[in-house]
Amino acid sequence: MIDAADAAATRVRRIADGAAPRLRLAAGFYTGDRIRYGRAELSFLRWEIARGVLNPPAADPPGSPWWRAVNDRLLRDKTEALLLADGHPGEPSARSVRLWGEFVSRPSPAAWYRAHNASIVTGYLRNTTLALPELPSERFMMNVALVRVLYAHALVARPRLALGPFAPLGRLLGDPRGGTVGFFLDLRRAFPELYPLRGLRVEDLIAAEGRLPRALDYGIIVPRLVPLYEFAAGSLGLPGIEDLISDGTPCYALPARHSDWHGTSARRLSTRLAAYAIRLRA
């Protein structure tokens, strides 16, 4: 048998230009005692497919090289971990693969988030050059997606950091097997299902957010951004996470002038009330 890493890369290359094969490969990982863990991930993947960001380069319209690369990384890591568990030769090619192997051997919400987020963060760090040509509004969405998934991990692993006095609710709200986590990870509630986002500024995206997503982002998560990224760095153990935030602002491929994390939206009444409700240190 060929090395697990090579076999995984080959499988992903074969399905990279088809939405349905991508979905089948992603869903095929979640069988047996893992079956319910794929709920949030597969929902997000369907959103990516609907937006068209995973369209092949030759499609009309073409997809996003960045979104394709990040999804490729996630699929490769999971596939390699599963092949290793099934007896293929080789050692985990990356820390993210090792974490997926730990999840395969002993599934739990915390293990799933560590593995999933390690793959996602690795995808971000390895593909910055692909993100830079994207529109500022798209890069803002990339940062929101990352913040949300890091926060969902904290709900399970550091609930007091995530929710303050409401910490006992964290593990229930963040459990990837349940339906409530979709509120934190489903960007359909906040952003248009369209790519590219021509004619839309960051301010337009923020203005279009519903009250609940806005309260979540600016009232609950924004005041915790620095400890949230510190938690991610410690939990995932990936060099470079500290470069994804600057002066308390997520900055992946996005200059501060294109961000409004601490601006007008943070001053809305709903966000101030949400922040006040859980204002206790982790």
Order of alpha helices (4+ residues) and beta strands (2+ residues): alpha-alpha-alpha-alpha-alpha-alpha-alpha-alpha-alpha-alpha-alpha-alpha-alpha-alpha-beta-beta-alpha
